[in-house]
Amino acid sequence: MTETDSRPSATAADPDGGDRDPRVELRSLAGALRRHAERFERMGVYAARGAAAGEGQGEDAATVDVPPAEEGARADRAADHRVALQVVRDDLGECTRCKLSPTRTSIVFGVGAAGADLMFVGEAPGAEEDRRGEPFVGAAGQLLDRMIAAMGWTRDAVYIANVLKCRPPGNRDPEPDEVGQCLPFLRRQIEAIDPRVIVALGRPAAQALLQTTAPISALRGRFHRFGEIPLMPTFHPAYLLRTPERKRDAWSDLKQVIDELERLGVRAPSPPRP
């Protein structure tokens, strides 16, 4: 996945070489400032500034007063992510691009924080997800919620989606033509959310995102890349319900995700489970 810069160029804004509209200049400057603020925040600049002044030492070192201007910048970034994600949803519409549309009840787009640092991607909705229009709400979803909580996060603080937006009949695996229609929308979702780390839940999700035919046993346990984003494949919660002895392996994968997020300067809202 490649990132594109949406700032208007001087040529596009002023094809005749005249003065640019000041409103265009202002929007461009505001966008640039937000991008710089986000980049510095991810580098830990704000936290380092407080630490250098002797603030927040000891057990409360991670608690630093956030300046109002920074809070405003965060709110602006969150709004940008929500708008970008809504554009993808609007473009998807009431999709009839593949053979799944006649048998579905709901399009299951995704749920969670639009600008989440952590994103989970499964393969396709099940019966309960199709009924409610939300991913991972059945028994596997309850297990996923517990896995997320063990990492120190909440369902509302991450983003959860599937490769397919419609349920395959009988919960069968996604077929190549179905993945081919849905995957571009998932890629755009990921670009809109801009997570720091992605967790691919199960073989179909990992294979679709990584464009590989390797089995999940060969993919899990180490990071791969989705563009510039670290991606950790692990077992799907539904598989873990059937094969609970593999939960230890899945937790080992998720602990690597915790460590990677911390390396990137992203701490979980609550302490993760040891």
Short mmCIF file of the C-alpha atoms (twelve columns), coordinates in Angstrom:
data_MODEL
# 
_entry.id   MODEL 
# 
loop_
_atom_site.group_PDB 
_atom_site.id 
_atom_site.type_symbol 
_atom_site.label_atom_id 
_atom_site.label_alt_id 
_atom_site.label_comp_id 
_atom_site.label_asym_id 
_atom_site.label_seq_id 
_atom_site.Cartn_x 
_atom_site.Cartn_y 
_atom_site.Cartn_z 
_atom_site.pdbx_PDB_model_num 
ATOM 1   C CA . MET A 1   0.000   0.000   0.000   1 
ATOM 2   C CA . THR A 2   1.347   3.428   -0.854  1 
ATOM 3   C CA . GLU A 3   0.491   6.685   0.828   1 
ATOM 4   C CA . THR A 4   -0.462  9.579   -1.338  1 
ATOM 5   C CA . ASP A 5   -0.176  13.250  -0.521  1 
ATOM 6   C CA . SER A 6   -3.532  14.935  -1.042  1 
ATOM 7   C CA . ARG A 7   -2.194  18.475  -0.858  1 
ATOM 8   C CA . PRO A 8   -3.015  20.511  -4.001  1 
ATOM 9   C CA . SER A 9   0.017   21.471  -6.013  1 
ATOM 10  C CA . ALA A 10  0.680   25.028  -7.101  1 
ATOM 11  C CA . THR A 11  0.149   23.995  -10.687 1 
ATOM 12  C CA . ALA A 12  -3.218  22.393  -10.002 1 
ATOM 13  C CA . ALA A 13  -4.441  25.303  -7.887  1 
ATOM 14  C CA . ASP A 14  -3.076  28.022  -10.152 1 
ATOM 15  C CA . PRO A 15  -2.821  26.809  -13.742 1 
ATOM 16  C CA . ASP A 16  -2.455  30.331  -15.090 1 
ATOM 17  C CA . GLY A 17  0.340   31.376  -12.746 1 
ATOM 18  C CA . GLY A 18  -1.782  33.900  -10.796 1 
ATOM 19  C CA . ASP A 19  -2.290  34.289  -7.052  1 
ATOM 20  C CA . ARG A 20  -3.628  31.268  -5.242  1 
ATOM 21  C CA . ASP A 21  -6.887  31.400  -3.335  1 
ATOM 22  C CA . PRO A 22  -5.952  32.109  0.314   1 
ATOM 23  C CA . ARG A 23  -8.524  29.564  1.436   1 
ATOM 24  C CA . VAL A 24  -6.668  26.891  -0.516  1 
ATOM 25  C CA . GLU A 25  -3.397  28.028  1.067   1 
ATOM 26  C CA . LEU A 26  -4.950  27.876  4.535   1 
ATOM 27  C CA . ARG A 27  -6.363  24.383  4.038   1 
ATOM 28  C CA . SER A 28  -3.023  23.174  2.692   1 
ATOM 29  C CA . LEU A 29  -1.136  24.689  5.643   1 
ATOM 30  C CA . ALA A 30  -3.580  23.232  8.171   1 
ATOM 31  C CA . GLY A 31  -3.245  19.791  6.613   1 
ATOM 32  C CA . ALA A 32  0.550   20.016  6.653   1 
ATOM 33  C CA . LEU A 33  0.549   21.093  10.308  1 
ATOM 34  C CA . ARG A 34  -1.699  18.173  11.261  1 
ATOM 35  C CA . ARG A 35  0.582   15.725  9.458   1 
ATOM 36  C CA . HIS A 36  3.666   17.156  11.179  1 
ATOM 37  C CA . ALA A 37  1.942   17.083  14.583  1 
ATOM 38  C CA . GLU A 38  0.972   13.450  14.085  1 
ATOM 39  C CA . ARG A 39  4.475   12.524  12.991  1 
ATOM 40  C CA . PHE A 40  6.041   14.188  16.058  1 
ATOM 41  C CA . GLU A 41  3.495   12.603  18.368  1 
ATOM 42  C CA . ARG A 42  4.303   9.158   16.978  1 
ATOM 43  C CA . MET A 43  7.993   9.855   17.608  1 
ATOM 44  C CA . GLY A 44  7.212   10.596  21.250  1 
ATOM 45  C CA . VAL A 45  8.180   14.259  21.076  1 
ATOM 46  C CA . TYR A 46  5.384   15.447  23.348  1 
ATOM 47  C CA . ALA A 47  6.098   12.869  26.022  1 
ATOM 48  C CA . ALA A 48  9.837   13.533  25.807  1 
ATOM 49  C CA . ARG A 49  9.283   17.252  26.304  1 
ATOM 50  C CA . GLY A 50  7.492   16.619  29.610  1 
ATOM 51  C CA . ALA A 51  10.115  14.148  30.759  1 
ATOM 52  C CA . ALA A 52  12.924  16.599  29.961  1 
ATOM 53  C CA . ALA A 53  11.291  19.132  32.240  1 
ATOM 54  C CA . GLY A 54  11.145  16.620  35.090  1 
ATOM 55  C CA . GLU A 55  7.402   16.041  34.786  1 
ATOM 56  C CA . GLY A 56  5.582   12.748  35.157  1 
ATOM 57  C CA . GLN A 57  8.476   10.790  36.675  1 
ATOM 58  C CA . GLY A 58  8.086   7.437   38.405  1 
ATOM 59  C CA . GLU A 59  4.962   5.349   38.045  1 
ATOM 60  C CA . ASP A 60  3.020   8.218   36.493  1 
ATOM 61  C CA . ALA A 61  5.668   9.022   33.886  1 
ATOM 62  C CA . ALA A 62  3.263   8.191   31.043  1 
ATOM 63  C CA . THR A 63  0.753   10.796  32.270  1 
ATOM 64  C CA . VAL A 64  1.579   14.158  30.698  1 
ATOM 65  C CA . ASP A 65  -0.730  17.138  30.504  1 
ATOM 66  C CA . VAL A 66  -1.840  17.594  26.911  1 
ATOM 67  C CA . PRO A 67  -1.827  21.226  25.726  1 
ATOM 68  C CA . PRO A 68  -5.171  22.464  24.395  1 
ATOM 69  C CA . ALA A 69  -3.640  23.039  20.972  1 
ATOM 70  C CA . GLU A 70  -2.537  19.401  20.828  1 
ATOM 71  C CA . GLU A 71  -5.979  18.232  21.916  1 
ATOM 72  C CA . GLY A 72  -7.440  20.294  19.085  1 
ATOM 73  C CA . ALA A 73  -4.996  18.775  16.602  1 
ATOM 74  C CA . ARG A 74  -5.958  15.279  17.761  1 
ATOM 75  C CA . ALA A 75  -9.640  16.096  17.349  1 
ATOM 76  C CA . ASP A 76  -8.956  17.387  13.836  1 
ATOM 77  C CA . ARG A 77  -7.051  14.222  12.936  1 
ATOM 78  C CA . ALA A 78  -9.842  12.029  14.308  1 
ATOM 79  C CA . ALA A 79  -12.345 13.976  12.211  1 
ATOM 80  C CA . ASP A 80  -10.139 13.527  9.130   1 
ATOM 81  C CA . HIS A 81  -10.048 9.753   9.679   1 
ATOM 82  C CA . ARG A 82  -13.827 9.592   10.114  1 
ATOM 83  C CA . VAL A 83  -14.433 11.567  6.941   1 
ATOM 84  C CA . ALA A 84  -11.996 9.418   4.942   1 
ATOM 85  C CA . LEU A 85  -13.619 6.239   6.248   1 
ATOM 86  C CA . GLN A 86  -17.101 7.516   5.432   1 
ATOM 87  C CA . VAL A 87  -16.001 8.193   1.852   1 
ATOM 88  C CA . VAL A 88  -15.009 4.526   1.526   1 
ATOM 89  C CA . ARG A 89  -18.353 3.420   2.988   1 
ATOM 90  C CA . ASP A 90  -20.256 5.707   0.634   1 
ATOM 91  C CA . ASP A 91  -18.342 4.365   -2.359  1 
ATOM 92  C CA . LEU A 92  -19.113 0.795   -1.298  1 
ATOM 93  C CA . GLY A 93  -22.819 1.683   -1.186  1 
ATOM 94  C CA . GLU A 94  -25.348 -1.161  -1.247  1 
ATOM 95  C CA . CYS A 95  -22.812 -3.318  -3.010  1 
ATOM 96  C CA . THR A 96  -23.913 -5.820  -5.665  1 
ATOM 97  C CA . ARG A 97  -20.455 -6.392  -7.142  1 
ATOM 98  C CA . CYS A 98  -20.296 -10.145 -6.454  1 
ATOM 99  C CA . LYS A 99  -22.572 -13.146 -6.038  1 
ATOM 100 C CA . LEU A 100 -22.888 -12.727 -2.251  1 
ATOM 101 C CA . SER A 101 -25.242 -9.744  -2.374  1 
ATOM 102 C CA . PRO A 102 -28.471 -11.711 -3.009  1 
ATOM 103 C CA . THR A 103 -27.960 -13.931 0.063   1 
ATOM 104 C CA . ARG A 104 -26.784 -11.390 2.634   1 
ATOM 105 C CA . THR A 105 -28.892 -9.595  5.216   1 
ATOM 106 C CA . SER A 106 -26.423 -6.783  5.978   1 
ATOM 107 C CA . ILE A 107 -23.228 -5.278  4.671   1 
ATOM 108 C CA . VAL A 108 -20.726 -5.590  7.531   1 
ATOM 109 C CA . PHE A 109 -18.325 -2.708  6.982   1 
ATOM 110 C CA . GLY A 110 -16.373 -2.335  10.226  1 
ATOM 111 C CA . VAL A 111 -16.528 -0.941  13.736  1 
ATOM 112 C CA . GLY A 112 -14.303 0.947   16.163  1 
ATOM 113 C CA . ALA A 113 -12.162 4.057   16.318  1 
ATOM 114 C CA . ALA A 114 -11.647 5.580   12.871  1 
ATOM 115 C CA . GLY A 115 -8.054  6.576   13.642  1 
ATOM 116 C CA . ALA A 116 -7.155  3.513   15.718  1 
ATOM 117 C CA . ASP A 117 -3.512  2.577   16.225  1 
ATOM 118 C CA . LEU A 118 -4.440  -1.121  16.268  1 
ATOM 119 C CA . MET A 119 -6.596  -2.849  13.652  1 
ATOM 120 C CA . PHE A 120 -7.921  -6.425  13.493  1 
ATOM 121 C CA . VAL A 121 -8.955  -8.016  10.194  1 
ATOM 122 C CA . GLY A 122 -10.925 -11.259 9.921   1 
ATOM 123 C CA . GLU A 123 -12.094 -13.170 6.892   1 
ATOM 124 C CA . ALA A 124 -15.872 -12.669 6.596   1 
ATOM 125 C CA . PRO A 125 -19.047 -12.116 8.626   1 
ATOM 126 C CA . GLY A 126 -20.870 -15.070 10.196  1 
ATOM 127 C CA . ALA A 127 -24.586 -15.520 10.752  1 
ATOM 128 C CA . GLU A 128 -24.818 -13.243 13.803  1 
ATOM 129 C CA . GLU A 129 -22.653 -10.581 12.159  1 
ATOM 130 C CA . ASP A 130 -24.826 -10.703 9.046   1 
ATOM 131 C CA . ARG A 131 -27.938 -10.271 11.182  1 
ATOM 132 C CA . ARG A 132 -26.582 -7.342  13.210  1 
ATOM 133 C CA . GLY A 133 -24.382 -5.677  10.592  1 
ATOM 134 C CA . GLU A 134 -21.331 -5.596  12.874  1 
ATOM 135 C CA . PRO A 135 -18.158 -7.725  12.762  1 
ATOM 136 C CA . PHE A 136 -17.227 -10.214 15.478  1 
ATOM 137 C CA . VAL A 137 -20.361 -10.164 17.634  1 
ATOM 138 C CA . GLY A 138 -20.949 -13.927 18.010  1 
ATOM 139 C CA . ALA A 139 -19.054 -16.375 20.194  1 
ATOM 140 C CA . ALA A 140 -15.810 -15.731 18.292  1 
ATOM 141 C CA . GLY A 141 -16.365 -12.008 18.760  1 
ATOM 142 C CA . GLN A 142 -16.711 -12.444 22.505  1 
ATOM 143 C CA . LEU A 143 -13.381 -14.252 22.571  1 
ATOM 144 C CA . LEU A 144 -11.826 -11.519 20.433  1 
ATOM 145 C CA . ASP A 145 -13.079 -8.917  22.912  1 
ATOM 146 C CA . ARG A 146 -11.330 -10.815 25.721  1 
ATOM 147 C CA . MET A 147 -8.138  -11.008 23.667  1 
ATOM 148 C CA . ILE A 148 -8.267  -7.253  23.032  1 
ATOM 149 C CA . ALA A 149 -8.903  -6.589  26.732  1 
ATOM 150 C CA . ALA A 150 -5.923  -8.774  27.689  1 
ATOM 151 C CA . MET A 151 -3.786  -6.545  25.457  1 
ATOM 152 C CA . GLY A 152 -4.948  -3.500  27.438  1 
ATOM 153 C CA . TRP A 153 -7.330  -2.170  24.782  1 
ATOM 154 C CA . THR A 154 -11.089 -2.020  24.353  1 
ATOM 155 C CA . ARG A 155 -13.266 -2.795  21.354  1 
ATOM 156 C CA . ASP A 156 -14.093 0.900   20.977  1 
ATOM 157 C CA . ALA A 157 -10.411 1.902   20.924  1 
ATOM 158 C CA . VAL A 158 -9.358  -0.426  18.081  1 
ATOM 159 C CA . TYR A 159 -10.844 -0.980  14.618  1 
ATOM 160 C CA . ILE A 160 -12.280 -4.317  13.507  1 
ATOM 161 C CA . ALA A 161 -13.136 -5.300  9.930   1 
ATOM 162 C CA . ASN A 162 -13.252 -8.288  7.592   1 
ATOM 163 C CA . VAL A 163 -11.877 -8.977  4.126   1 
ATOM 164 C CA . LEU A 164 -15.415 -9.709  2.888   1 
ATOM 165 C CA . LYS A 165 -18.251 -7.345  3.723   1 
ATOM 166 C CA . CYS A 166 -20.971 -9.978  3.127   1 
ATOM 167 C CA . ARG A 167 -21.486 -13.416 4.652   1 
ATOM 168 C CA . PRO A 168 -20.620 -16.393 2.436   1 
ATOM 169 C CA . PRO A 169 -23.381 -19.040 2.480   1 
ATOM 170 C CA . GLY A 170 -22.795 -21.648 5.171   1 
ATOM 171 C CA . ASN A 171 -19.807 -19.671 6.475   1 
ATOM 172 C CA . ARG A 172 -17.603 -21.193 3.790   1 
ATOM 173 C CA . ASP A 173 -14.182 -19.683 3.016   1 
ATOM 174 C CA . PRO A 174 -14.128 -16.581 0.796   1 
ATOM 175 C CA . GLU A 175 -13.695 -17.372 -2.889  1 
ATOM 176 C CA . PRO A 176 -11.129 -15.573 -5.077  1 
ATOM 177 C CA . ASP A 177 -13.646 -13.534 -7.071  1 
ATOM 178 C CA . GLU A 178 -15.311 -12.349 -3.841  1 
ATOM 179 C CA . VAL A 179 -11.972 -11.357 -2.338  1 
ATOM 180 C CA . GLY A 180 -11.102 -9.577  -5.570  1 
ATOM 181 C CA . GLN A 181 -14.174 -7.360  -5.276  1 
ATOM 182 C CA . CYS A 182 -13.870 -6.620  -1.546  1 
ATOM 183 C CA . LEU A 183 -10.122 -6.316  -1.035  1 
ATOM 184 C CA . PRO A 184 -9.797  -2.860  -2.670  1 
ATOM 185 C CA . PHE A 185 -12.318 -1.502  -0.167  1 
ATOM 186 C CA . LEU A 186 -10.436 -3.072  2.744   1 
ATOM 187 C CA . ARG A 187 -7.211  -1.510  1.492   1 
ATOM 188 C CA . ARG A 188 -8.931  1.869   1.389   1 
ATOM 189 C CA . GLN A 189 -10.269 1.286   4.914   1 
ATOM 190 C CA . ILE A 190 -6.752  0.618   6.134   1 
ATOM 191 C CA . GLU A 191 -5.467  3.723   4.380   1 
ATOM 192 C CA . ALA A 192 -8.237  5.822   5.950   1 
ATOM 193 C CA . ILE A 193 -7.635  4.442   9.456   1 
ATOM 194 C CA . ASP A 194 -3.827  4.460   9.133   1 
ATOM 195 C CA . PRO A 195 -3.192  1.959   11.980  1 
ATOM 196 C CA . ARG A 196 0.269   1.476   13.450  1 
ATOM 197 C CA . VAL A 197 -0.140  -2.347  13.552  1 
ATOM 198 C CA . ILE A 198 -2.558  -4.794  11.879  1 
ATOM 199 C CA . VAL A 199 -3.496  -8.208  13.281  1 
ATOM 200 C CA . ALA A 200 -4.754  -10.646 10.618  1 
ATOM 201 C CA . LEU A 201 -7.089  -13.198 12.202  1 
ATOM 202 C CA . GLY A 202 -6.888  -16.546 10.456  1 
ATOM 203 C CA . ARG A 203 -5.552  -17.940 7.195   1 
ATOM 204 C CA . PRO A 204 -7.931  -16.302 4.673   1 
ATOM 205 C CA . ALA A 205 -7.373  -12.817 6.109   1 
ATOM 206 C CA . ALA A 206 -3.598  -13.235 6.294   1 
ATOM 207 C CA . GLN A 207 -3.390  -14.680 2.779   1 
ATOM 208 C CA . ALA A 208 -5.535  -11.905 1.300   1 
ATOM 209 C CA . LEU A 209 -3.586  -9.097  2.940   1 
ATOM 210 C CA . LEU A 210 -0.152  -10.597 2.269   1 
ATOM 211 C CA . GLN A 211 -1.017  -12.001 -1.186  1 
ATOM 212 C CA . THR A 212 0.352   -15.424 -0.324  1 
ATOM 213 C CA . THR A 213 -0.824  -19.030 -0.262  1 
ATOM 214 C CA . ALA A 214 1.242   -19.961 2.782   1 
ATOM 215 C CA . PRO A 215 -0.640  -21.649 5.640   1 
ATOM 216 C CA . ILE A 216 -1.304  -19.743 8.861   1 
ATOM 217 C CA . SER A 217 1.099   -22.062 10.710  1 
ATOM 218 C CA . ALA A 218 3.914   -20.729 8.525   1 
ATOM 219 C CA . LEU A 219 2.819   -17.079 8.753   1 
ATOM 220 C CA . ARG A 220 1.999   -16.566 12.437  1 
ATOM 221 C CA . GLY A 221 4.535   -15.785 15.130  1 
ATOM 222 C CA . ARG A 222 6.437   -13.103 13.213  1 
ATOM 223 C CA . PHE A 223 5.744   -9.742  11.661  1 
ATOM 224 C CA . HIS A 224 5.166   -9.205  7.967   1 
ATOM 225 C CA . ARG A 225 4.499   -5.911  6.170   1 
ATOM 226 C CA . PHE A 226 1.364   -4.513  4.620   1 
ATOM 227 C CA . GLY A 227 2.949   -1.608  2.809   1 
ATOM 228 C CA . GLU A 228 4.719   0.222   5.636   1 
ATOM 229 C CA . ILE A 229 2.498   -1.246  8.376   1 
ATOM 230 C CA . PRO A 230 3.674   -4.183  10.537  1 
ATOM 231 C CA . LEU A 231 1.199   -7.059  10.220  1 
ATOM 232 C CA . MET A 232 0.965   -10.003 12.610  1 
ATOM 233 C CA . PRO A 233 -0.993  -13.064 11.453  1 
ATOM 234 C CA . THR A 234 -2.504  -15.211 14.204  1 
ATOM 235 C CA . PHE A 235 -5.253  -17.748 14.695  1 
ATOM 236 C CA . HIS A 236 -8.886  -16.775 14.194  1 
ATOM 237 C CA . PRO A 237 -10.920 -16.715 17.439  1 
ATOM 238 C CA . ALA A 238 -13.363 -19.265 15.962  1 
ATOM 239 C CA . TYR A 239 -10.447 -21.676 15.500  1 
ATOM 240 C CA . LEU A 240 -9.320  -21.033 19.076  1 
ATOM 241 C CA . LEU A 241 -12.792 -21.935 20.340  1 
ATOM 242 C CA . ARG A 242 -12.477 -25.289 18.560  1 
ATOM 243 C CA . THR A 243 -8.805  -25.760 19.442  1 
ATOM 244 C CA . PRO A 244 -8.228  -24.096 22.839  1 
ATOM 245 C CA . GLU A 245 -4.740  -25.566 23.180  1 
ATOM 246 C CA . ARG A 246 -3.562  -23.034 20.572  1 
ATOM 247 C CA . LYS A 247 -4.631  -20.044 22.687  1 
ATOM 248 C CA . ARG A 248 -1.150  -19.913 24.203  1 
ATOM 249 C CA . ASP A 249 0.354   -19.517 20.722  1 
ATOM 250 C CA . ALA A 250 -2.145  -16.777 19.842  1 
ATOM 251 C CA . TRP A 251 -1.311  -14.916 23.058  1 
ATOM 252 C CA . SER A 252 2.387   -15.156 22.191  1 
ATOM 253 C CA . ASP A 253 1.587   -13.469 18.865  1 
ATOM 254 C CA . LEU A 254 -0.407  -10.718 20.575  1 
ATOM 255 C CA . LYS A 255 2.368   -10.056 23.087  1 
ATOM 256 C CA . GLN A 256 4.631   -9.334  20.127  1 
ATOM 257 C CA . VAL A 257 2.011   -6.849  18.925  1 
ATOM 258 C CA . ILE A 258 2.029   -5.149  22.352  1 
ATOM 259 C CA . ASP A 259 5.817   -4.883  22.216  1 
ATOM 260 C CA . GLU A 260 5.767   -3.503  18.664  1 
ATOM 261 C CA . LEU A 261 3.200   -0.857  19.558  1 
ATOM 262 C CA . GLU A 262 5.295   0.210   22.545  1 
ATOM 263 C CA . ARG A 263 8.375   0.349   20.318  1 
ATOM 264 C CA . LEU A 264 6.405   2.698   18.054  1 
ATOM 265 C CA . GLY A 265 5.494   4.871   21.041  1 
ATOM 266 C CA . VAL A 266 1.904   3.615   21.371  1 
ATOM 267 C CA . ARG A 267 0.832   2.475   24.820  1 
ATOM 268 C CA . ALA A 268 -2.353  0.574   25.544  1 
ATOM 269 C CA . PRO A 269 -5.019  2.498   27.459  1 
ATOM 270 C CA . SER A 270 -4.765  -0.073  30.290  1 
ATOM 271 C CA . PRO A 271 -1.888  -2.313  31.429  1 
ATOM 272 C CA . PRO A 272 -1.775  -5.506  29.341  1 
ATOM 273 C CA . ARG A 273 -1.998  -8.892  30.971  1 
ATOM 274 C CA . PRO A 274 1.457   -10.343 31.845  1 
# 
